[in-house]
């Protein structure tokens, strides 16, 4: 009797079912970060900072074509490598879990800040369209990857607390490392989408914003 091939989607689905609480916690922290970003924008007295932030971002995209997409892609990949390494390293230490959660909270804050800023400066229609071509496509990959790596850190923490034998620790760290590598590959794909698709679209459409 032939064994049924297990797809990547089924592995993710099973992992979510087995670690539902961890996913809820990590996703909740990310959403809280987004809400903090939105609230921060709404509470700002000096709205000029928001306008400068968006205008600077738009102006910088105009110079990307001159700088070179290749160099920009390398820089973005380097940033993602640094992020994954930091999350991996923090996840392998019990005391590093607050750092992992703090990074996820911060990333959520940045996303909430950017979304609110774009809508405030460009208006709802232009703002949402700008967000669609600048951050939506890559974040379809980026956000789930970040959540998965955060949950992997939590799983490692729970595993070490539950069973402190060397063999178990080695296996748990190995699993966390494999997850980190897969996430890194996903983030590299997100970087390619960001630079090669989103940024090229921005350069062509930036005159309309």
N, C-alpha and C positions, 0 to 999 in steps of 0.2 A: 504493500500500500504506500503510495507516494505521499511524502510530507507536504503539507500546505506551505507555500512560500509566504513568509511574513514580510509585508511591505513596510517602508519607513513610516508611512502614515499610521499604520497599525501599532508600530512600536511607540510612537509619540502618544497615540490615543491611550494605549495601555499604561504608559508612564503617567499620564494625567490622571487616569482612574486610580492608580496606585498611590499617587501623591497629591490628591485633590486639595488637602488642607494647605500644603506647601505652596501650591500654585495660587491658591486664593490669597494667601498672605503676601507673596511676592507681587502678584498682580495688584493687590490692594495698595501696597506701598507705592508702586509705580503710578497708580491712579491718583493717590494722595499727592504725589509730586506734581502731577499735571494740574490738579486743583490749586495747589500752592502757587504755581506759576500764573494761573489765571487770576487768582485773588491778588497776587502781588502787582500785576498790571493795573487792575481795577483800583487798587489803593494808592497808586502813585499820584502825587500831587503835580509833579512836573512831567507832563506828557511829552515834552520835547525830547526827553531821553529815549522814549519809544520810537518817535519819528526818526531820530538820528540813527538808532539801531537798525531799523528797516532800510533806511536810505543808504546807510553804509554797506549793508549786506547786498543791496541791489547794485550799488556802484562797484563793489568788489567782483561781482559776477561778470561785469563788463570787461574786466582786465584778465579774466581767466584764459580767454582765447589767446592773448598775447603771451602770457606766462607759459602756457602749454598744458593740455589736458593730462599728459603723461606725468608731469611733475606733481600736479594737483592730486592725481590718483595715488601716487606713491605716498604723499603726505597723509592722505585720508586712510590708507591701508596701515601706515605706521601708527596712526592714532588708535585704530581698532586693535592692532596687535598689542599696544600698550594697555588698552582697556581690558582685553581678554586676559592678558598676563596678570594684571592687577587683581581681577576677579578670581582667576585661578589660584593665585598665590594666597589671597585672603581667604578663599574657600578651604584651602588645605590647613589652615590654622583655626582652632576653635575660637580664638579671640578676634578673628578676622571677619566673622559673620556681620557685626555691626557696620564694618567698612563696605561689605557687599551690599547690604541694605541701603546704606547711605548713598552709594553710587547709583543704585537703581532709583532712589528717591530724587537724586539730583538730575538724572537723565529725564525723569518724568517732569520735573520742574522746568527744565530747559525746553521740553516739547510744549508744555502749557504756556510758557512765556512767549515762545515763537508764534504759536497759533493765535494767541490773544493780540500780540503786537501786529501781526499781518492784518488781522480783521480790523483792528483799531485804525491803522494807518491807511490801508487800501480800501476799506469798506468790505461788506459781507461778500459781494459777488466777486470782485477782483481779489480780495483776500483769500477766499476759499479756492479760487482758481490758481492763485500763486502757490498756495500750500499744496495743491494737487500735483503741480509740476515740480515743486522743489523738495518736498519731504515725504509725500504720501507713498510713492513707489518703493523707495528704499526701506521705509519704515515697516512695510508689510513683512519684510524679512528681518529687519533690525530689532524691532520690539519683541516678537516671539523668541528670537535668539537670545536676547538679553534676559527675558523671563526664564527661559530654559536653563541658562547658565546660573542664574540666581537660585533656582530650585535645586540644581545640582549641588550647589554649595551647601544648601540646607540639608539635603539628603546625606552629604558627606559628614556634616556636623552630627546629625542624628545617629548615623552608623557608628561613628567613633565613640560617641557617648554610650551607645547601647552595648558595643562590643569593642573593648580596647586591646584585643589581641593583635599582635603584629601582622598576622596573615590577613585579618579582616581590614586593618588600616591600609595595607598595601593594595588590596583589591579595590577598596573604596576610592583611594586616591587615583588608581589606574582608571577606574570608571569615570571619575571626575575629569581626569586629563583627556580621555577620549572625547567626552562631551565638549570640553573646552576647544579641542581641535576642530570638531565638527562645527561648533559655533563660530570659530574664527574663519573657517571656510565660508560660512554663510554671510558673515560680516564683510568679507572680501568681495563677495558677489554683490552685496548691498552697496559697497563703495563703487563698484563698476557701474551699477545702475545709477547711482548718484551723480558720478562724474560724466559718464559717457552718454547718459540719456537725459537726466534731469537738468544738468548744467548746460548741455547743448540746447535744450529747449528754452531755458531761461535766457540765454544769449540771443536767441532768435526772437523771443517774445518780450524781452525786458523793456523795450521801447513803449509798450502798451501800459506799463505800470508807473 
